[in-house]
Amino acid sequence: MVHYGAEMTTGISTEGRMTRAGTDGAHRETPRSGHGETESRAAAAFDRWYQAHESADLVALAAVLAENVTVRSLFRPAPVRGRERAVEHFKKTLQAFSDLSMPLLGPIGITAMGVVFGEVRFAGHFTGFLTVRDRRYEGERQPFDVSGVVILHTGNDAVTSVRTLFDRDDWLHQIGIPAH
C-alpha cells in the first residue's frame, strides 16, 4: 500500500482494480480518467496495424503508421525511422519472406500509456535474399517458425514505434544461415 499523508491510501483490491480508501476506510475504485479511451484507441491502432501486416497491405500499413514512426526489428541491424522507410522495410521483408505470418498466441496486453504487447509466432519461408554480416544469402524456401513478441507504441490513433523480439540465432539456424 502507498500512503498519501493521513488523507488517503491506495492499493490493489482483491479483484485486481485500483482502489482508494478515504479516512473513513471505505474503498472506492480509483478514477481512471482517460485511460480507458487511451487503451481503446491503442487497441484500434493495433488492430489496423495487425490487419495491414497480415494481409501485406502496404497502403493500409502506411495509413496507420505515424509520420515519425520508428521500427526496430531483428530482421534489420539498425532501426528504421519514418513512415516511408518503414513501409519500404516491410516491402523488402516480404520480398525475402513472401509468406511471412505473425499469428497472435493469445490476447494482446495494453498499458494505460497506449503501449500494446502481443506474443506471436513469426512463421514462413525464406524465399528471397538476405544479407547477414556483409554476406548475401538466397532463400530456397527454408521454413522458419519462432516465437516472439511485438511491442507497439501508439499515439493519436497511429503506431509511433514497432519493436519485434525473437530468438534471432534460432531463426537464422532454421533458414540455414550461421548465427555467428
C-alpha positions as CSV (number, residue, x, y, z in Angstrom):
1,M,0.0,0.0,0.0
2,V,1.1,3.5,-0.8
3,H,0.4,6.2,1.8
4,Y,-0.6,9.7,0.8
5,G,-0.4,11.5,4.1
6,A,-3.3,11.0,6.5
7,E,-5.9,11.6,3.9
8,M,-5.9,8.6,1.7
9,T,-4.2,5.2,0.9
10,T,-4.2,3.4,-2.4
11,G,-3.8,-0.3,-3.1
12,I,-4.9,-3.2,-5.3
13,S,-8.3,-4.6,-4.5
14,T,-8.8,-8.3,-4.3
15,E,-10.5,-8.1,-7.8
16,G,-7.3,-6.5,-9.2
17,R,-8.7,-3.0,-9.6
18,M,-7.0,0.1,-8.2
19,T,-8.9,1.2,-5.1
20,R,-8.8,4.3,-3.0
21,A,-9.6,4.4,0.7
22,G,-10.6,7.6,2.4
23,T,-10.1,8.4,6.0
24,D,-13.5,6.6,6.6
25,G,-11.9,3.3,5.4
26,A,-14.4,2.8,2.6
27,H,-12.8,1.5,-0.6
28,R,-13.8,3.1,-3.9
29,E,-12.4,2.3,-7.4
30,T,-9.8,4.8,-8.4
31,P,-10.9,7.0,-11.3
32,R,-9.0,6.2,-14.5
33,S,-9.6,9.4,-16.3
34,G,-8.8,8.9,-20.0
35,H,-7.1,5.6,-19.6
36,G,-10.0,3.6,-21.0
37,E,-10.1,5.8,-24.0
38,T,-6.3,5.6,-24.5
39,E,-6.4,1.8,-24.3
40,S,-9.3,1.6,-26.7
41,R,-7.5,3.9,-29.2
42,A,-4.3,1.8,-28.8
43,A,-6.3,-1.4,-29.5
44,A,-7.9,0.1,-32.6
45,A,-4.4,1.2,-33.9
46,F,-3.0,-2.2,-33.2
47,D,-5.9,-3.9,-35.0
48,R,-5.4,-1.7,-38.1
49,W,-1.6,-2.3,-38.0
50,Y,-2.0,-6.1,-37.5
51,Q,-4.6,-6.5,-40.3
52,A,-2.3,-4.5,-42.6
53,H,0.7,-6.6,-41.6
54,E,-1.1,-9.9,-42.0
55,S,-2.7,-9.0,-45.4
56,A,0.5,-7.4,-46.7
57,D,-1.5,-4.2,-47.4
58,L,1.2,-1.5,-47.8
59,V,-1.4,1.3,-48.2
60,A,-3.2,0.4,-45.0
61,L,0.1,0.0,-43.2
62,A,1.2,3.5,-44.3
63,A,-2.1,4.8,-43.1
64,V,-1.7,3.5,-39.6
65,L,1.9,4.5,-39.1
66,A,2.8,7.9,-37.7
67,E,4.9,10.1,-39.9
68,N,7.9,9.7,-37.5
69,V,7.4,6.0,-36.7
70,T,10.5,4.0,-35.6
71,V,10.7,0.3,-36.4
72,R,13.2,-1.9,-34.6
73,S,13.3,-5.4,-36.0
74,L,15.7,-8.3,-35.7
75,F,15.3,-8.6,-39.4
76,R,17.5,-5.5,-39.7
77,P,20.7,-4.4,-37.9
78,A,19.6,-0.8,-37.4
79,P,16.2,0.9,-36.6
80,V,14.1,2.3,-39.5
81,R,12.8,5.8,-39.0
82,G,9.9,7.5,-40.8
83,R,6.8,6.2,-42.4
84,E,8.1,5.9,-45.9
85,R,11.2,3.9,-44.8
86,A,9.1,1.7,-42.5
87,V,6.8,0.7,-45.4
88,E,9.8,0.1,-47.6
89,H,11.3,-2.1,-44.9
90,F,8.1,-4.2,-44.7
91,K,8.1,-4.5,-48.5
92,K,11.7,-5.8,-48.5
93,T,10.9,-8.2,-45.7
94,L,8.0,-9.6,-47.7
95,Q,10.3,-10.0,-50.7
96,A,12.7,-12.1,-48.7
97,F,9.9,-14.0,-46.8
98,S,6.9,-13.9,-49.1
99,D,4.6,-15.9,-46.9
100,L,5.5,-14.3,-43.6
101,S,2.8,-14.6,-41.0
102,M,2.6,-13.4,-37.4
103,P,-0.2,-15.2,-35.6
104,L,-1.1,-14.0,-32.1
105,L,-0.6,-16.6,-29.5
106,G,-3.1,-15.1,-27.0
107,P,-4.8,-11.8,-26.2
108,I,-2.8,-8.6,-26.5
109,G,-1.9,-6.5,-23.5
110,I,-2.4,-2.8,-23.5
111,T,-1.0,-0.3,-21.0
112,A,-2.7,2.9,-19.9
113,M,0.0,4.7,-21.9
114,G,-1.0,3.1,-25.2
115,V,1.7,0.5,-25.4
116,V,0.5,-2.8,-26.9
117,F,2.2,-6.1,-26.3
118,G,1.5,-9.3,-28.2
119,E,3.0,-12.8,-28.0
120,V,3.3,-14.0,-31.6
121,R,4.9,-16.6,-33.8
122,F,6.9,-15.5,-36.8
123,A,6.4,-18.2,-39.5
124,G,7.0,-18.5,-43.2
125,H,9.7,-19.5,-45.7
126,F,12.9,-17.8,-46.7
127,T,12.3,-17.2,-50.4
128,G,14.3,-14.1,-51.4
129,F,17.6,-12.6,-50.5
130,L,19.0,-11.6,-47.1
131,T,22.4,-10.0,-46.2
132,V,23.8,-11.0,-42.8
133,R,27.2,-9.7,-41.7
134,D,28.0,-8.5,-45.2
135,R,27.3,-11.8,-46.8
136,R,24.3,-12.3,-49.1
137,Y,22.2,-15.4,-48.8
138,E,19.5,-16.7,-51.2
139,G,16.5,-18.4,-49.8
140,E,15.5,-21.9,-51.0
141,R,12.1,-22.0,-49.3
142,Q,13.6,-22.9,-45.9
143,P,10.8,-22.8,-43.3
144,F,11.0,-21.0,-40.1
145,D,8.8,-20.8,-37.0
146,V,10.0,-18.8,-34.0
147,S,8.0,-17.5,-31.0
148,G,8.4,-13.8,-30.2
149,V,6.9,-10.6,-29.0
150,V,5.7,-7.5,-30.8
151,I,5.6,-4.2,-28.9
152,L,3.8,-1.2,-30.4
153,H,3.7,2.3,-29.0
154,T,0.7,4.3,-30.2
155,G,-0.5,7.9,-30.0
156,N,-3.1,10.0,-31.8
157,D,-4.6,6.9,-33.4
158,A,-1.3,5.9,-35.1
159,V,1.5,3.5,-34.4
160,T,4.6,5.5,-33.3
161,S,7.0,2.6,-32.8
162,V,7.2,-1.1,-33.5
163,R,9.7,-3.5,-31.9
164,T,9.9,-7.2,-32.7
165,L,11.7,-9.6,-30.5
166,F,12.5,-13.2,-31.1
167,D,15.5,-15.6,-30.9
168,R,17.4,-14.4,-33.9
169,D,20.0,-17.1,-33.7
170,D,17.3,-19.8,-33.8
171,W,15.7,-18.1,-36.7
172,L,18.9,-17.8,-38.7
173,H,19.7,-21.5,-37.9
174,Q,16.2,-22.5,-39.2
175,I,16.8,-20.7,-42.5
176,G,20.3,-22.1,-42.9
177,I,22.4,-19.1,-42.0
178,P,25.2,-19.4,-39.5
179,A,24.4,-17.4,-36.4
180,H,27.9,-16.1,-35.8
